[in-house]
């Protein structure tokens, strides 16, 4: 277990306190905006894709760098989060950093049942059927996405329904 001193120094070396992962079309104009504003008001430096990307930067590379430069990630799972290969790539990178001991994760289940994420049922099952059709040649990526989704859905988080 890391000492408080080593934890403190690793936090101070990070560019962001929080990396915010979310499906924009589901939560950007409601819950995620409110969460981001609250974090900002508290002085918590938060990476959110729409406000921190520099013009001319490669978006995927910029997101992966931001994950590595963050102390923790808040993942806002919403009804169609799993439909986005972009979100699932981001989630896979988050889990990789978490498993290396370099990132803490905090899931938020926004109008979605964590058991659907864990068991890949409901909308998640629908999403993966589409991914399997679209990415026939990349079964490894699909398996990484499934594994990352299951792993994070098993972490205790906050359940928010219609709030």
Buried (B, 14 or more C-beta within 10 A) or exposed (E): EEEEEEEEEEEEEBBBBBBBBBBBEBBBEEBBBEBBEEBBEEEBBBBBBEEBBEEEEEEEEBBBBBBBEBBBBBBBBBBBBBBBBBBBBBBBBBBBBBEEEBBBBBBBBBBBBBEBBBEBEBBBEBBBEEBEEEBEEEEEBBEBBBEBBBBBBEEEBEBBEEE
